[in-house]
Amino acid sequence: MLIYNVTINVEESVRDAWVSWMIKTHIPDVLATGRFLEATMTRVMVDEEMGGITYSVQYKVKDRATLDLYYKNDADRLRNETLKRFGSALVAFRTELEVVTINKPLIRSATEYLFTYGTLQEKEVQKMVFSRILTGNEDHLGAHTISKELVGGLYPTIESTSKSAKGVPGIVYIISKEELLRVDDYEGDAYYRKKATLASGTEAWVYLGKTKS
């Protein structure tokens, strides 16, 4: 996993407008490209000799190929929008960071079953969400099908159906309650989770898109 870091020094005269625009418009636009897993915006706590206020925005991306796609297809357009709006009132430089390890508090008990059918099966996503690679078992969710409607136009979801006899294949993992909350954060407001009985008889949490119930 890589972190695409953008450090920006902003003149105080436009600071409030710029911060609001970053939070409400620019960062959501960057995430909407589908290249990044999440973004963190921070203020750098240092007195700048050059004046202004410095911020850092860190975008997590799963691999080099995905970041290169951002550079090729999205970066120029988004940078130009920033320059058009704020011009010389800010100075930015960009760095790439390679994630070596992520350590989180040890999880002592794993009691929750999680059924996955999409990105949560990817190792790089698991490293980000759980700080470890999960070991699971194949299982099957009946009375559901993969929805033709993608969440945010990018990510798959499933929906209840009485027409499909095939159901949805996936992998079920055992995680802790604390880790389940991390999955809530990862899936975000576009999804909701519910308990479902799998083909094996296991009762597991499954995430469905809010666009359909």
C-alpha positions as CSV (number, residue, x, y, z in Angstrom):
1,M,0.0,0.0,0.0
2,L,1.2,3.5,-0.8
3,I,0.3,7.0,0.6
4,Y,0.1,9.8,-1.8
5,N,0.9,12.9,0.3
6,V,0.1,16.4,-0.7
7,T,1.6,19.2,1.5
8,I,0.1,22.6,1.0
9,N,1.0,26.0,2.4
10,V,-2.0,28.4,2.3
11,E,-2.1,32.1,2.7
12,E,-4.1,33.1,5.8
13,S,-6.3,35.4,3.7
14,V,-7.9,32.4,1.9
15,R,-7.4,29.7,4.6
16,D,-11.0,29.4,5.7
17,A,-12.4,29.3,2.2
18,W,-9.7,26.8,1.1
19,V,-10.3,24.4,4.0
20,S,-14.0,24.4,3.5
21,W,-13.5,23.8,-0.3
22,M,-11.1,20.9,0.4
23,I,-13.4,19.2,2.8
24,K,-16.7,19.7,0.9
25,T,-15.5,19.6,-2.7
26,H,-11.9,18.7,-3.6
27,I,-11.2,15.7,-1.4
28,P,-14.6,14.1,-2.2
29,D,-13.8,14.7,-5.9
30,V,-10.4,12.9,-5.5
31,L,-12.0,10.0,-3.8
32,A,-14.7,9.9,-6.4
33,T,-12.1,8.8,-9.0
34,G,-12.1,5.4,-7.3
35,R,-8.4,5.3,-7.0
36,F,-8.0,5.8,-3.3
37,L,-9.1,3.9,-0.2
38,E,-9.4,6.9,2.1
39,A,-8.1,10.4,2.8
40,T,-6.8,12.1,5.9
41,M,-6.4,15.9,6.2
42,T,-4.2,17.4,8.9
43,R,-2.7,20.7,9.9
44,V,1.0,20.7,10.2
45,M,1.8,22.2,13.6
46,V,4.8,24.4,12.7
47,D,5.4,28.1,12.4
48,E,6.4,28.8,8.8
49,E,9.2,31.3,8.1
50,M,7.6,31.9,4.7
51,G,4.2,32.7,6.4
52,G,0.9,31.0,5.8
53,I,-0.5,27.8,7.3
54,T,0.6,24.4,6.2
55,Y,-1.7,21.3,5.8
56,S,-1.1,17.8,4.7
57,V,-3.6,15.5,2.9
58,Q,-2.7,11.8,2.8
59,Y,-4.5,9.5,0.3
60,K,-4.1,5.8,0.8
61,V,-3.9,3.8,-2.4
62,K,-3.6,0.0,-2.7
63,D,-0.8,-0.2,-5.3
64,R,1.5,1.6,-7.8
65,A,-0.6,0.7,-10.8
66,T,-3.7,2.4,-9.3
67,L,-1.7,5.6,-8.4
68,D,-0.3,5.7,-11.9
69,L,-3.9,5.6,-13.3
70,Y,-4.7,8.6,-11.1
71,Y,-1.7,10.5,-12.4
72,K,-2.6,9.7,-16.0
73,N,-6.4,10.2,-16.0
74,D,-7.3,12.5,-13.0
75,A,-4.4,14.5,-11.5
76,D,-4.1,17.3,-14.0
77,R,-7.8,18.1,-14.1
78,L,-8.1,18.2,-10.3
79,R,-4.9,20.3,-9.9
80,N,-6.1,22.8,-12.5
81,E,-9.4,23.2,-10.6
82,T,-7.4,24.1,-7.5
83,L,-5.2,26.6,-9.4
84,K,-8.2,28.2,-11.1
85,R,-9.9,28.7,-7.7
86,F,-6.9,29.8,-5.5
87,G,-4.0,30.5,-7.9
88,S,-0.8,31.8,-6.2
89,A,-2.4,31.9,-2.7
90,L,-1.1,28.4,-2.1
91,V,2.1,26.4,-2.7
92,A,1.9,22.5,-2.9
93,F,4.4,19.7,-3.2
94,R,3.7,16.0,-3.4
95,T,5.5,12.9,-2.1
96,E,4.8,9.2,-2.2
97,L,5.2,7.0,0.9
98,E,5.4,3.3,1.0
99,V,3.6,1.7,3.9
100,V,5.9,-0.8,5.7
101,T,3.6,-1.8,8.5
102,I,0.5,-0.7,10.4
103,N,0.2,-1.6,14.0
104,K,-3.0,-1.4,16.0
105,P,-4.0,-2.7,19.4
106,L,-4.2,-6.5,19.6
107,I,-7.7,-8.0,19.2
108,R,-8.2,-10.5,22.0
109,S,-11.5,-12.2,20.9
110,A,-13.0,-12.9,17.4
111,T,-16.7,-13.6,17.7
112,E,-18.3,-12.0,14.7
113,Y,-18.8,-13.7,11.3
114,L,-18.4,-11.5,8.3
115,F,-19.5,-12.5,4.8
116,T,-17.5,-10.8,2.0
117,Y,-18.0,-10.7,-1.8
118,G,-15.9,-7.7,-2.9
119,T,-12.9,-5.6,-2.0
120,L,-12.7,-6.9,1.6
121,Q,-11.3,-10.1,0.1
122,E,-8.2,-8.1,-1.2
123,K,-5.1,-8.4,0.9
124,E,-4.1,-4.8,0.7
125,V,-7.6,-3.7,1.8
126,Q,-7.4,-6.2,4.7
127,K,-4.0,-4.8,5.8
128,M,-5.5,-1.3,5.9
129,V,-8.7,-2.2,7.7
130,F,-7.5,-5.0,10.1
131,S,-3.7,-4.6,10.1
132,R,-3.5,-8.3,9.1
133,I,-4.4,-10.8,6.4
134,L,-7.6,-12.7,7.2
135,T,-8.1,-16.5,6.8
136,G,-11.6,-17.5,5.8
137,N,-13.8,-20.2,4.3
138,E,-15.9,-20.2,1.2
139,D,-19.6,-19.9,1.7
140,H,-22.7,-19.0,-0.1
141,L,-25.5,-16.4,0.5
142,G,-28.8,-17.5,-0.9
143,A,-31.8,-15.4,-1.9
144,H,-29.5,-12.6,-3.0
145,T,-27.8,-11.5,-6.2
146,I,-25.2,-9.1,-7.3
147,S,-26.9,-5.8,-8.0
148,K,-26.5,-4.1,-11.5
149,E,-26.3,-0.8,-9.7
150,L,-22.9,0.1,-8.3
151,V,-22.5,2.1,-5.2
152,G,-21.0,5.4,-6.2
153,G,-20.8,4.1,-9.7
154,L,-17.8,2.0,-8.7
155,Y,-18.3,-0.6,-6.0
156,P,-20.5,-3.8,-6.1
157,T,-23.3,-4.6,-3.8
158,I,-25.9,-7.2,-3.4
159,E,-29.7,-7.2,-3.1
160,S,-32.4,-9.5,-1.9
161,T,-34.1,-11.5,-4.6
162,S,-36.7,-14.3,-4.9
163,K,-35.8,-14.9,-8.5
164,S,-32.2,-16.2,-8.3
165,A,-31.5,-19.7,-7.2
166,K,-27.8,-19.3,-7.5
167,G,-27.2,-16.7,-4.7
168,V,-23.9,-15.0,-4.1
169,P,-20.6,-16.9,-3.5
170,G,-18.2,-15.3,-1.0
171,I,-15.8,-15.8,1.8
172,V,-16.7,-15.7,5.5
173,Y,-14.2,-14.5,8.1
174,I,-14.3,-14.5,11.9
175,I,-13.4,-11.0,13.3
176,S,-13.8,-9.2,16.6
177,K,-16.5,-6.6,17.5
178,E,-13.8,-3.9,17.3
179,E,-12.8,-5.0,13.8
180,L,-16.5,-5.0,12.8
181,L,-16.6,-1.3,13.7
182,R,-13.6,-0.8,11.5
183,V,-15.5,-2.4,8.6
184,D,-18.4,0.0,9.3
185,D,-15.9,2.9,8.8
186,Y,-14.5,1.4,5.7
187,E,-17.8,0.7,4.0
188,G,-19.1,4.2,5.0
189,D,-22.6,5.7,4.7
190,A,-23.3,4.1,1.3
191,Y,-23.7,0.6,2.9
192,Y,-25.6,-0.9,5.8
193,R,-25.0,-4.3,7.4
194,K,-27.5,-7.0,8.4
195,K,-27.4,-10.5,9.7
196,A,-28.0,-13.3,7.2
197,T,-27.9,-17.1,7.3
198,L,-25.4,-18.6,4.9
199,A,-25.6,-21.9,3.1
200,S,-23.4,-23.5,5.8
201,G,-25.9,-22.4,8.5
202,T,-23.6,-19.7,9.8
203,E,-25.2,-16.4,10.8
204,A,-22.9,-13.7,9.4
205,W,-22.9,-9.9,8.9
206,V,-23.3,-8.9,5.3
207,Y,-23.1,-5.3,3.8
208,L,-25.7,-4.1,1.3
209,G,-25.9,-0.9,-0.6
210,K,-28.4,1.7,0.7
211,T,-29.6,2.3,-2.8
212,K,-31.6,-0.9,-2.6
213,S,-32.9,-3.0,0.3
